[in-house]
Amino acid sequence: MDRNRVLSVRELNLAAKQLIEGGLPLLWVRGEISNFVNAASGHWYFSLKDEAAQVRCVMFRHKSQYLDFKPVNGMQVEVLALATLYEARGDFQLTLEKMRPAGLGALYEAFERLKAKLEGEGLFDAGRKRDLPLLPKQIGIVTSPQAAALRDVLRTLANRMPNVPVVLYPVPVQGEGAAQKIAQAINMASRRAECDVLILCRGGGSIEDLWAFNEEVVARAVAASHIPVVSGVGHETDFTIADFVADLRAATPTAAAQAVVPDRQELRQRLVQHRQHLKRAVMRQFEQCMQQVDYLQRRLVHPAQRIRQQGERLAALWQRIRLSQAYVLQHRQGRSDSLWQQLRTQRPNVARLQEQQTNRARRLSSAMQYTLDRHNARLLALQQHLQHLDPQQVLARGYSMVRDAKGKVVLSSERIALGESLDITFAQGGARAVVQEKREPQAD
């Protein structure tokens, strides 16, 4: 920036705002609230101070509406805020994103550390969780006798299963030393083994109020208990370390009571249904047995009657064997007669076959002679015809055959030239001549 340039106040405040917001990230700040103002718009304005300094703060309505407590003057709080500058008045201030009572940050950190430690040891594993008894003979409750949650649990148990006795292990549920006393009560109930299930309960409250159930000593006692433990601490949104270690986590103390005992009305209805199903099943089985007895009675036969029936069956089988043998003999006899008749029918007449053979030989000889004579006559005719076409015979009658130098027969004087050498063949011998004179063919 030019050092000689003169800035307006607005430009100065804007530059300072940019430097502050760019140089300081979102951060947590602890202090005491003073001069708290709840504006009609719903925005909160106050100062956050300590022994040596203070800073203006603003928390807008869309952020403050999610807090579960109302800030008051003198309250120690921790705020997550962005440092900025209000340009209109040049005031340095914190714009709040979150707010919590001072000390909660340390509690949350301790909660997360213990949770990670116990989870790493396997105390939260589902494999070590035990099933609750279906019908407990006696139920133990670890809580304060003055707790409203105890009245809710006892009322729910009485409504669902009034005949199940309850053993109360009284303990303080908050304050100094509460965690140790809760752990001692759990250990005592485990040693006595007078209950089938143990309810660990307390009503809702802040994280400080419920902190006894986040102590390691309570978690260790719950994990070491020989009796299944149901944790019903706080409201549905509250979670404690005891919830993760317990065999079952209930959303509320009332839900814990509902989890350990069934509803007697529902059980009575289920018993009636099972009774009806069992009655129908027994009746069906009885009817099937009666039907089976009737079937067996029909199959049951006196030994004498059975022997008689076997004799009758044996006689029937013997008769079938005799009939089968007779049928087989008759069938084979008929087959033999049929084959003999076929043999007699197909026996050859040797004299007649010899006579046929002689006649056929004679006819074959005549046919061969006739064919031979025909071929001889044809051969003779072809021979005579060939003699007529023989060039040698033509030459013997005084003709001769003239060929040119290429061996082609000369048929016309037009194909030869004067001085050309010709080859002349006679009936006997030949000669070579030279053309000295040539006569043109005469017209027809």
C-alpha positions in Angstrom: 0.0 0.0 0.0 1.2 3.5 -0.8 2.3 5.1 2.4 1.6 8.6 1.0 -2.0 7.8 0.1 -4.7 9.3 2.3 -7.4 6.7 3.3 -10.9 7.3 4.3 -12.1 5.9 7.6 -14.2 3.3 5.8 -11.2 2.2 3.8 -9.1 2.0 6.9 -11.7 -0.1 8.8 -12.1 -2.4 5.8 -8.4 -3.0 5.5 -8.2 -3.7 9.2 -11.1 -6.1 9.0 -9.4 -8.0 6.1 -6.2 -8.2 8.1 -7.9 -9.5 11.2 -10.1 -12.0 9.5 -7.2 -13.2 7.3 -4.8 -13.5 10.1 -6.9 -15.1 12.8 -8.7 -18.4 12.1 -11.9 -19.7 13.8 -10.9 -20.3 17.4 -12.2 -21.1 20.9 -12.2 -18.3 23.6 -13.0 -18.7 27.3 -14.4 -15.8 29.4 -17.1 -14.4 31.6 -20.3 -12.9 30.1 -21.2 -9.3 31.0 -23.5 -6.7 29.7 -25.7 -9.4 28.1 -28.4 -8.0 25.8 -31.1 -10.2 24.1 -32.2 -7.9 21.2 -35.8 -8.0 19.8 -34.4 -9.5 16.6 -33.2 -12.5 18.6 -29.5 -11.7 18.3 -27.4 -11.7 21.4 -24.9 -8.9 22.2 -22.5 -9.1 25.2 -18.9 -8.7 26.4 -16.6 -11.6 27.2 -14.0 -10.7 29.8 -11.3 -12.1 32.1 -9.2 -10.5 34.8 -7.2 -8.3 32.3 -9.3 -7.6 29.2 -12.6 -7.9 27.5 -14.0 -8.2 23.9 -17.3 -7.5 22.3 -19.3 -10.5 21.1 -22.4 -11.1 18.9 -24.3 -14.3 18.3 -26.9 -14.1 15.7 -30.3 -15.7 16.1 -29.8 -18.5 13.5 -26.9 -19.7 15.7 -28.2 -19.0 19.2 -31.5 -20.8 18.6 -29.8 -24.2 18.8 -28.3 -23.7 22.3 -29.9 -25.7 25.1 -29.2 -23.1 27.8 -29.7 -19.3 28.2 -26.6 -17.3 28.9 -26.6 -14.9 31.9 -24.2 -12.3 33.2 -21.4 -13.8 35.2 -21.5 -17.2 33.5 -18.2 -18.6 32.4 -18.5 -19.8 28.8 -16.4 -21.1 25.9 -17.2 -19.7 22.5 -16.1 -20.8 19.0 -15.8 -17.5 17.1 -14.4 -15.6 14.2 -12.5 -12.4 15.0 -13.7 -9.5 12.9 -14.2 -5.7 12.8 -17.6 -4.0 12.8 -16.8 -1.3 10.2 -19.5 1.1 11.1 -18.1 1.9 14.5 -14.6 0.4 14.1 -15.2 -2.0 17.0 -13.2 -5.2 17.2 -15.6 -8.1 18.0 -16.1 -11.8 18.0 -18.9 -13.3 15.8 -19.9 -16.5 17.6 -20.6 -19.9 15.9 -21.0 -22.0 19.0 -21.2 -21.5 22.8 -20.9 -23.9 25.7 -20.5 -23.6 29.5 -16.9 -23.4 30.5 -15.4 -26.8 31.4 -17.5 -28.8 29.0 -14.7 -28.9 26.5 -12.5 -30.7 29.0 -15.3 -33.1 29.9 -15.9 -33.9 26.2 -12.2 -34.5 25.7 -12.1 -36.8 28.8 -15.2 -38.6 27.5 -13.7 -39.2 24.1 -10.3 -40.4 25.6 -12.0 -42.9 27.9 -14.3 -44.1 25.1 -11.4 -44.7 22.8 -9.4 -46.5 25.5 -12.2 -48.9 26.5 -13.2 -49.5 22.9 -9.6 -50.4 22.2 -9.8 -53.0 25.0 -12.9 -54.6 23.5 -15.3 -53.5 26.2 -17.8 -52.3 23.6 -17.6 -55.4 21.4 -21.0 -56.9 20.5 -19.6 -60.4 21.0 -19.2 -59.9 24.8 -22.8 -58.6 25.2 -25.1 -61.1 26.9 -28.8 -61.8 26.2 -31.3 -60.8 28.9 -33.3 -63.5 30.6 -36.8 -63.9 29.2 -38.6 -64.1 32.6 -36.3 -62.8 35.4 -37.0 -64.2 38.8 -35.7 -61.0 40.5 -34.6 -57.6 39.2 -31.9 -55.3 40.7 -32.0 -51.5 40.3 -28.9 -49.3 41.0 -30.1 -45.7 41.5 -31.0 -43.1 44.0 -34.1 -43.8 46.2 -35.1 -40.1 45.6 -34.8 -40.3 41.8 -37.9 -39.7 39.7 -36.5 -42.3 37.3 -36.9 -45.0 40.0 -40.6 -44.3 40.3 -41.0 -44.5 36.5 -39.1 -47.9 36.5 -41.1 -49.3 39.4 -44.4 -48.2 37.9 -43.5 -49.8 34.5 -42.4 -53.1 36.2 -45.6 -53.2 38.2 -47.7 -52.7 35.1 -45.9 -55.3 33.0 -45.0 -58.0 35.5 -46.1 -57.1 39.1 -45.2 -60.5 40.6 -41.4 -60.1 39.9 -39.6 -58.9 43.1 -37.3 -55.9 42.9 -34.0 -55.3 44.9 -32.9 -51.7 45.2 -29.2 -50.9 45.5 -29.3 -47.2 46.7 -26.6 -44.9 45.5 -26.1 -41.2 44.8 -26.3 -40.6 41.0 -24.3 -37.4 40.9 -21.8 -35.4 42.9 -18.5 -36.1 44.3 -17.9 -39.8 45.0 -21.0 -41.0 43.2 -19.1 -43.0 40.6 -17.3 -45.0 43.2 -20.5 -45.8 45.1 -22.3 -46.8 41.9 -19.4 -49.1 41.0 -19.5 -50.6 44.6 -23.2 -51.3 44.2 -22.7 -53.0 40.9 -19.9 -55.2 42.3 -22.1 -56.1 45.4 -25.0 -57.1 43.2 -22.7 -59.2 41.1 -21.3 -61.0 44.2 -24.7 -61.6 45.8 -26.1 -63.0 42.5 -29.6 -62.5 43.9 -30.9 -60.9 40.7 -31.1 -62.2 37.1 -30.7 -58.7 35.6 -29.5 -55.3 36.8 -30.9 -51.9 35.8 -28.6 -48.9 36.0 -30.8 -45.8 35.7 -31.0 -42.1 36.2 -33.1 -39.3 34.8 -31.9 -36.7 32.3 -29.6 -33.9 33.0 -26.5 -32.0 31.7 -23.2 -33.7 31.0 -22.0 -32.6 34.4 -25.0 -34.2 36.1 -24.5 -37.5 34.2 -20.7 -37.5 34.6 -20.7 -40.2 37.3 -21.8 -42.7 34.5 -18.8 -41.6 32.4 -16.2 -42.6 35.0 -13.9 -45.5 34.3 -14.6 -47.2 37.6 -18.3 -47.5 36.7 -17.5 -48.8 33.2 -15.1 -51.4 34.7 -17.7 -52.5 37.2 -20.4 -52.9 34.5 -18.0 -54.9 32.3 -17.0 -57.2 35.2 -20.6 -57.9 36.4 -21.7 -61.5 36.2 -25.3 -60.3 35.9 -26.5 -58.8 32.6 -26.7 -55.0 32.9 -29.2 -52.7 31.2 -28.2 -49.0 31.1 -31.1 -46.5 31.2 -29.3 -43.2 31.9 -30.7 -39.8 30.8 -32.9 -39.1 27.8 -32.8 -40.7 24.4 -30.2 -38.2 23.1 -27.9 -38.7 26.1 -25.0 -41.2 25.8 -22.6 -42.3 28.5 -19.7 -44.6 28.8 -21.9 -47.0 30.8 -24.3 -47.2 27.8 -21.5 -48.6 25.5 -20.3 -51.1 28.1 -23.7 -52.4 29.2 -25.2 -55.5 27.7 -28.1 -53.4 26.5 -28.5 -49.6 26.2 -32.1 -48.3 26.8 -33.1 -44.8 25.6 -34.7 -43.9 28.9 -35.2 -45.5 32.4 -38.8 -46.5 31.4 -37.4 -48.2 28.3 -35.0 -50.1 30.4 -37.8 -51.5 32.6 -39.7 -52.5 29.4 -36.6 -54.3 28.2 -36.1 -56.5 31.2 -39.6 -57.9 31.6 -42.2 -58.8 29.1 -45.7 -57.4 29.2 -47.9 -59.9 31.1 -50.9 -59.1 28.9 -48.9 -59.8 25.8 -47.6 -63.0 27.4 -51.1 -64.1 28.4 -52.2 -63.5 24.8 -49.3 -65.4 23.4 -49.9 -68.3 25.9 -53.6 -68.4 24.8 -52.4 -68.6 21.1 -49.8 -71.3 21.9 -52.4 -73.2 23.8 -54.8 -73.1 20.8 -52.0 -74.1 18.4 -50.9 -77.0 20.8 -54.5 -78.2 21.2 -55.0 -78.2 17.4 -51.7 -80.0 16.9 -52.5 -82.6 19.5 -56.0 -83.2 18.0 -54.5 -83.6 14.5 -51.9 -86.0 15.9 -54.7 -88.0 17.7 -56.7 -88.1 14.5 -53.7 -89.4 12.5 -53.0 -92.0 15.2 -56.7 -93.2 15.0 -56.5 -93.4 11.3 -53.3 -95.3 11.5 -54.9 -97.8 13.9 -57.8 -98.4 11.5 -55.4 -98.9 8.7 -53.3 -101.4 10.7 -56.5 -103.2 11.8 -57.5 -103.7 8.2 -54.0 -105.2 7.4 -54.0 -107.4 10.5 -54.9 -111.1 9.5 -55.2 -114.3 11.6 -52.3 -116.7 11.0 -54.6 -119.5 9.8 -56.3 -117.2 7.4 -52.9 -115.9 6.2 -51.7 -119.6 5.7 -54.9 -120.3 3.7 -54.5 -117.2 1.6 -50.8 -118.2 1.0 -52.0 -121.7 -0.1 -54.6 -120.2 -2.4 -52.0 -117.9 -3.9 -49.6 -120.8 -4.3 -52.2 -122.9 -6.1 -53.0 -120.0 -8.4 -49.3 -119.6 -9.2 -49.0 -123.4 -9.9 -52.0 -123.2 -12.3 -50.4 -120.2 -14.0 -47.2 -122.1 -14.4 -48.9 -125.2 -15.9 -50.9 -122.9 -18.3 -47.7 -121.1 -19.3 -45.9 -124.4 -20.0 -48.8 -125.6 -22.1 -48.8 -122.4 -24.0 -45.1 -122.5 -24.6 -45.2 -126.1 -25.9 -48.2 -125.3 -28.1 -46.5 -122.2 -29.5 -43.2 -124.0 -30.2 -45.1 -126.9 -31.9 -46.9 -124.5 -34.1 -43.7 -122.7 -34.9 -42.0 -126.0 -35.8 -44.8 -127.0 -38.1 -44.7 -123.6 -39.8 -41.0 -123.9 -40.4 -41.3 -127.5 -41.8 -44.0 -126.4 -44.2 -41.8 -123.5 -45.4 -38.9 -125.9 -45.8 -41.0 -128.3 -47.9 -42.3 -125.4 -50.0 -38.9 -123.9 -50.7 -37.0 -127.3 -51.5 -35.5 -127.0 -55.1 -36.5 -129.3 -58.2 -33.0 -130.4 -59.3 -34.1 -132.0 -62.6 -36.1 -129.0 -63.6 -33.2 -126.6 -62.7 -30.8 -128.8 -64.7 -33.1 -128.7 -67.7 -33.3 -124.9 -67.4 -29.5 -124.7 -67.2 -29.1 -126.8 -70.4 -31.7 -124.6 -72.3 -30.0 -121.5 -71.1 -26.5 -122.7 -72.2 -27.8 -123.6 -75.6 -29.5 -120.2 -76.0 -26.3 -118.5 -74.8 -24.2 -120.4 -77.4 -26.7 -119.5 -80.2 -26.7 -115.9 -79.1 -23.0 -115.7 -79.0 -22.6 -117.3 -82.5 -25.2 -114.9 -83.9 -23.5 -111.9 -82.4 -20.1 -113.1 -83.7 -21.5 -113.5 -87.2 -22.9 -110.0 -87.1 -19.7 -108.5 -86.0 -17.7 -110.4 -88.7 -20.1 -109.2 -91.4 -19.8 -105.6 -90.2 -16.0 -105.9 -90.1 -15.9 -107.2 -93.6 -18.0 -104.3 -94.9 -15.9 -101.8 -93.1 -12.8 -103.4 -94.5 -14.1 -103.1 -98.1 -15.2 -99.5 -97.5 -11.7 -98.7 -96.1 -10.1 -100.2 -99.2 -12.1 -97.9 -101.3 -10.9 -94.9 -99.4 -7.2 -96.0 -99.3 -5.1 -93.4 -101.2 -2.7 -96.1 -102.3 -5.5 -97.7 -104.3 -6.2 -94.3 -105.9 -2.6 -94.0 -106.9 -2.6 -97.5 -108.3 -5.2 -96.4 -110.8 -2.7 -93.8 -112.3 -3.2 -90.8 -110.0 -0.4 -89.1 -108.1 -0.4 -86.8 -105.0 1.4 -83.5 -105.0 2.6 -81.7 -101.8 4.3 -78.4 -101.4 7.5 -77.7 -99.4 5.4 -77.6 -96.1 3.9 -81.0 -96.8 0.5 -79.8 -97.6 -1.5 -81.4 -100.5 -1.7 -79.1 -103.5 -5.3 -79.0 -104.8 -5.1 -76.0 -107.0 -2.4 -74.3 -109.2 -3.3 -71.0 -107.5 -1.4 -72.2 -104.4 1.9 -72.7 -106.1 4.5 -70.4 -107.6 6.9 -70.7 -110.5 10.2 -72.2 -109.5 8.6 -73.7 -106.3 9.8 -77.2 -105.5 7.0 -79.8 -105.2 7.0 -83.4 -103.9 5.1 -85.9 -106.1 4.0 -89.3 -104.7 3.1 -92.2 -107.2 1.6 -95.6 -106.5 5.2 -96.8 -106.5 7.9 -94.3 -105.4 7.9 -90.5 -105.9 9.8 -87.6 -107.4 10.7 -83.9 -106.7 9.9 -81.4 -109.5 10.3 -77.7 -110.0 7.3 -75.6 -111.4 8.3 -74.2 -114.8 4.8 -73.4 -116.0 1.5 -72.9 -114.4 -2.0 -73.2 -115.8 -4.9 -71.4 -114.3 -8.0 -73.4 -113.3 -10.7 -73.5 -116.0 -14.1 -72.2 -115.1 -17.0 -74.7 -114.8 
